[in-house]
Amino acid sequence: MSELKHYNLFALRGDPNVTDQDVCETLGLDPALANTPKINDAAINKMYRDNYNGYLEQGMNESDALAMAHIKAEEARASVKAAINSED
């Protein structure tokens, strides 16, 4: 029986202790995303929304909150891409 592949950023970086199921549970993502490359897009989108709302709660104006959330999401996408490329 083959092991399930974990696609979350932590696993891609070599952490064997964080499973895709853990990420889905922690972030409240659809469990069907586990063990698929789509988990990172869903996690980044969730973090984008959470970051945006958090920035607003901290008193940041809407346009700055959107910009900062976008920057953080792009940084996360770049990290995922780098981790995937390092696997090859």
Secondary structure, DSSP 8 states (H G I E B T S, - for coil): -------SHHHHTT-TT--HHHHHHHHT--GGGTTSTHHHHHHHHHHHHHHHHHHHHTT--HHHHHHHHHHHHHHHHHHHHHHHHHH-
